[in-house]
Amino acid sequence: MLKLKRYENNPILLPSITNDWEKGGAFNGSVSKMDGSYVMAYRAMTPKKFYLDANIQLSSIGIAKSSDGINFTDHFQLIKPEEEWEKYGCEDPRITFIDGKFYIFYTALSGYPFSANNIKVAVAVSKDLKKIDDKHLVTPFNAKAMGLFPEKINGKYFAFLSANTDKPPAKIGVASFEKIEDLGDENYWKKWYQDVEKHTLPLLRHTRDQVEAGAVPVKTEKGWLFIYSLIRNYYSNDKVFTVEAALLDSINPLTIKERTGNALLMPEEPYELYGNIPNVVFPTGAQIIGDELYVYYGAADTSTAVASCRLEEILNAIKPKQKDIPLNPRIKFERIKSNPILEPISERKWESKAVFNPAAIYENGKVHILYRAMGEDNKSVIGYAVSTDGETINERLPYPVYTPREPFEMKIKEGNFGCEDPRVVRIDDRFYMTYTAFDGGENPPRVVLSSIKADDFLNRRWEWEKPILISPPNIDDKDASLFPKKIKDKYVFLHRINDDIWIDFFDDLKFENNKYLDGSIMMHTRVDHWDQKKIGIAGPPIETGKGWLLLYHGINETGIYKVGACLLDIESPDTILSRLSYPIFEPEEKYEKEGLVNNVVFPCGNVVIDKTLYIYYGGADKVLGVAKMDLKMLLDELSKYQI
């Protein structure tokens, strides 16, 4: 999975203590070439002060120069609020040199408090960047992040912009003009806006996210390379700013040929995590220098930084859309005939209501099944059963082997509570179990880790270690598992925060000093797919010769739980190698469609026996079933869906 490499001396542009107009920030730089050197137009910001009738940080547009595209000096202020339509600030420029002139598009703020009605795009034109020859408002509607393609395409000028940024969902659009003067034609823009859907690049992955145009596109032999911002969880308090890229057709830039399948950059460094607005990386500039692609970005709305990669790398990493691959299943799991293999037992209070969502691990020629059980009191405990062939239950203990014992999993209010949905792996001489703890109250579900010596487990001495909370408070986190081995001397966790699958790397499993799962998103939901609303892992990852096989559950707006598959890189498991476009298991039988929660198949365990992959799943949150598939067949199918 390609990641941009940050410049070791970042940030490359910092607020200046000597210039009041940029004491508060110097960020969101856009770069253009001029006479063999480089110029950067950037957003400069004052410290907070009273201005007109507002207490704000006032923005203007600064210019800096560089001979190498990295080291920028000679800062000066070029565009400042002067006109009525920009009197509260000039923000986030995109600069293009074309026809012997510099066109600098920027966000013009005409009112306060800021709202969709007073945030629009303006343009300033200059021949030499010493003075502004002309500037005027461009869009009559709410928009930001506009820029001009650096050359004509089939005799026309092309521009990109983000419409409706302040009354989302925002749309990244493309506009074309016969004459450069048409940029200021209000009638043109009104007509364009009426049909905005026709001019929109379909880059949004999920309705909970937000997109915004990034850098002026750079021309490559494969098309226009367009760097843009995708903001995950835009409508929540857990926004994640990411940098992505798309390849637009060289003749018709409204056509997306290819796009990245992952974030090229996320906030990680201190200068990205802390500033005027924390946790922000926002791409605003791009240049090809030699054989490298340089991406310039705003860091925490305070400074400008740069990251790069070889141009060849990113062009190879952006894969064609798989238009020829069907969404309908070509392979799927086969249920065993004796399903369900476990059902509630009314005589046992602790499992009289439901038995479901089981962990499974293959040891000493047996499948050890640790399943979630509930009685009429809605308390979740964990029971134990054994199968020697993977399909037939040979033994089932009459008592639970794990029960709630800590305050975070004990009952507070009426409703479900306890120890839910376990996953189990063996690392060295211990079995590690992760599960979801819920107290039934206002606290969200959290991930818990416990362990037991392998010898004690196999000899049924249920001496589990004291459980510890490993996910942070006040965050809904569940569906967690360790990888069954350390990778590069790190313990690796997968878990679900909100609707995506996250990954974490740890040196140890102590979780001391308020250390919790955090990490980064490993796999997202997908727009217009069966897994567009929510995803979470099924059983723990399985090591294969082609990568880590990960099964996961997903749902769309119908709420039906289905199962999909992907492959992760063996050495870098945060890299997705392939992902099926269709589900390989979904509710079909009555015991999966009707129960405590209808239309659910929910695996928490998987094992491989004699080249056959078995999954152990809960059916409709009521019973326990098994399904199987030839492992090689699944891996071969995944090889056709490389990302």
Buried (B, 14 or more C-beta within 10 A) or exposed (E): BBBBEBBEEBBBBBBBEEBBBBBBBBBBBBBBBBEEEBBBBBBBBBEEEEBEEBEBBBBBBBBBBBEEBBEBEEBBBBBBBEEEBBBBBBBBBBBBBBEEBBBBBBBBBBBBEBEBEBBBBBBBBBEEBEEBEEBEBBBEBBBBBBBBBBEBBEEEBBBBBBBBBBEBBBBBBBBBBEEBEBBBBEEBBEEBBEEEEEBBBBBBBBBBBBBBBBBBBBBBEBBBBBBBBBBBBBEEEEBBBBBBBBBBBBEBBBEBBBBBBBBBBBBEBEBBBBBBBEBBBBBBBBBBBEEBBBBBBBBBBBBBBBBBBBBEBBBEBBEEEEEEEEEEBEBBBEBBEEBBBBBBBEEBEBBBBBBBBBBBBBEEEBBBBBBBBBBEBBBBBBBBBBBEEBBEBEEBEEEBBBBBEBEBBBBBEEEBBBBBBBBBBBBEEBBBBBBBBBBBEEBBBBBBBBBBBBEBBBEEEBEBEEBBBBBBEEBBBBBBBBBBEBBEEBBBBBBBBBBBBBBBBBEEBEBEEEEBBEBBBBBBBBEEBBBBBBBBBBBBBBBBEBBBBBBBBBBBEEEBBBBBBBBBBBEEBBBBBBBBBBBBBBBEBEBBBBBBBBBBBBBBBBBBBEEEBBBBBBBBBBBBBBBBBEBBEBBEBBEEBEB
